Amino acid sequence: MKFSFSTISKAAPVLALLAAAVAVPAAHAADFDDYARVVSVTPQVEQVNVPRQECRTEYETSQRNYPRQQQAERSNGGAIIGGLAGGLLGSQVGGGNGRIAAAAVGAVTGAIVGDRVENNGNNGNNYNSQPVYESRPVRQCRNIDSWETRTNGYAVTYEYHNRTYTSVMPYDPGSRLRIHVSLTPRP
């Protein structure tokens, strides 16, 4: 059989199309999705510290001291007037030497009473006699470690065509796993 150039040129596009049709399915047949049987799933966990603050209010009691009062100036006028009044009243009691003794006792008593009345009982005590206690709230806080367990993935062991594989995944796939299969020839 004799082939001419015109016969070959007419057959060339058909041969090229036939070669392309054969080559394309072969490339797609080696790359596909399938399902594998899941053998086990193990969560991958880690311990994470998430500290938190715990606060409470306690009451603190303290004694309050009043500030020193200024020393009041003492006056002798009350003692003098009280002494005169007491002496006059004492001289009205009794007779003779008793009158002199009663006047002396009246003068001393009157001087003491007059001094107390005029100076309001200020006898040099610069503080109140009763201390004052006051209670104030105090907030106290402290940090407490709070450990949490977090799952950061799943170790999935699966079986495909009697071979076992393990892969870490972000989710639990269930009983079967969709896989992508890609076959390439060895040189």
C-alpha positions in Angstrom: 0.0 0.0 0.0 1.3 3.3 -1.0 0.7 6.4 1.0 0.8 9.7 -0.7 1.3 13.0 0.9 -2.3 14.0 0.4 -3.5 10.9 2.2 -1.3 11.5 5.1 -2.3 15.2 5.3 -5.9 14.2 5.4 -5.4 11.6 8.1 -3.2 13.7 10.3 -6.0 15.6 12.1 -7.8 12.4 12.7 -4.7 10.8 14.2 -4.0 13.8 16.4 -7.6 13.8 17.7 -7.4 10.0 18.3 -4.0 10.5 20.2 -5.5 13.3 22.4 -8.6 11.2 23.2 -6.5 8.3 24.4 -4.1 10.5 26.5 -6.8 12.6 28.3 -8.7 9.7 30.0 -5.5 8.2 31.1 -4.5 11.3 33.0 -7.9 11.6 34.7 -8.2 7.9 35.6 -5.2 8.2 38.0 -6.7 11.1 40.0 -10.0 10.4 41.9 -11.9 10.6 45.2 -12.8 7.5 47.3 -13.7 6.5 50.9 -11.5 4.8 53.5 -12.8 2.9 56.6 -11.9 4.8 59.9 -10.2 2.4 62.3 -9.7 4.8 65.3 -10.0 8.4 66.3 -7.9 9.8 69.2 -8.4 13.4 70.3 -5.1 15.4 70.6 -5.5 17.4 73.8 -3.4 20.0 75.6 -3.6 21.7 79.0 -3.9 25.5 78.9 -3.7 27.8 81.9 -6.4 30.5 81.8 -5.8 32.4 85.1 -8.7 34.2 86.6 -9.0 36.9 89.4 -10.9 36.1 92.6 -11.8 39.1 94.8 -13.6 39.5 98.1 -14.3 42.4 100.4 -13.1 42.3 104.0 -13.7 44.9 106.7 -10.8 46.3 108.6 -11.5 47.9 112.0 -9.2 50.6 113.2 -9.2 52.9 116.2 -9.5 56.6 115.5 -7.8 59.0 117.9 -9.0 62.6 118.1 -6.4 65.2 117.5 -5.0 67.1 120.5 -7.2 69.8 121.7 -5.5 73.1 122.4 -4.8 73.8 126.0 -7.5 76.2 127.2 -6.3 79.1 129.2 -7.4 78.7 132.7 -9.0 81.6 134.6 -8.7 82.2 138.3 -11.8 84.4 138.4 -14.2 81.5 139.2 -12.0 80.3 142.0 -11.8 83.7 143.6 -15.5 84.4 143.4 -16.3 80.8 144.6 -13.9 81.2 147.5 -15.4 84.5 148.6 -19.0 83.1 148.3 -18.0 79.9 150.2 -16.2 81.9 152.9 -19.3 84.2 153.4 -21.6 81.2 153.6 -19.3 79.3 156.0 -19.0 82.3 158.3 -22.8 82.2 158.8 -22.5 78.8 160.4 -21.5 78.2 164.0 -19.9 80.6 166.4 -16.3 81.4 167.7 -13.5 79.2 166.4 -16.1 77.0 164.6 -17.2 80.0 162.6 -13.6 80.6 161.4 -13.2 76.9 160.5 -16.5 76.8 158.6 -15.5 80.0 156.7 -12.2 78.4 155.8 -13.9 75.1 154.6 -16.5 77.1 152.7 -13.8 79.2 151.0 -11.8 76.1 149.8 -15.0 74.3 148.7 -16.3 77.5 146.9 -12.9 78.0 145.2 -13.0 74.4 143.8 -16.6 74.6 142.6 -16.1 78.1 141.1 -13.0 77.0 139.2 -14.8 73.9 137.8 -17.8 76.0 136.7 -15.7 78.6 135.0 -13.3 76.2 133.2 -15.9 73.6 132.4 -14.1 70.8 134.1 -11.0 71.2 132.0 -8.4 69.4 134.2 -5.7 69.0 131.6 -7.0 65.8 129.9 -6.4 66.4 126.1 -8.1 63.3 124.8 -11.7 62.0 124.8 -12.2 59.3 127.4 -13.8 56.8 124.9 -11.8 55.7 121.8 -13.8 55.6 118.5 -13.6 52.5 116.3 -14.5 52.6 112.6 -14.8 49.9 110.1 -13.9 50.3 106.4 -14.2 48.0 103.4 -10.9 46.7 101.9 -11.0 44.8 98.6 -8.5 42.0 98.3 -7.8 40.2 95.0 -5.6 37.3 94.0 -4.9 35.4 90.8 -5.9 31.8 90.6 -4.6 29.3 88.0 -7.5 27.7 86.1 -6.4 24.8 83.9 -8.5 23.8 80.9 -8.3 20.8 78.6 -8.5 21.8 74.9 -8.7 19.5 71.9 -6.4 20.8 69.1 -7.0 18.0 66.6 -7.7 14.3 66.1 -5.3 11.5 65.2 -7.3 9.5 62.7 -6.2 6.0 61.7 -7.9 4.7 58.6 -7.6 1.7 56.2 -7.6 1.8 52.4 -7.0 -1.3 50.2 -5.7 -3.3 53.2 -3.1 -0.7 54.2 -3.3 1.5 57.3 -2.6 5.2 57.4 -2.7 7.8 60.2 -3.3 11.5 59.8 -4.0 14.4 62.2 -7.2 16.2 61.3 -9.0 19.3 62.7 -12.3 17.3 63.1 -13.6 13.8 63.9 -14.5 12.3 60.5 -16.9 9.6 61.8 -16.8 6.0 60.5 -15.5 6.7 57.0 -13.2 9.2 55.6 -13.3 10.8 52.1 -9.8 10.6 50.6 -8.3 11.9 47.3 -6.3 9.2 45.5 -3.6 10.1 43.0 -1.7 7.5 41.1 1.5 8.2 39.2 3.6 5.7 37.4 7.2 4.9 38.6 9.9 5.6 36.1 
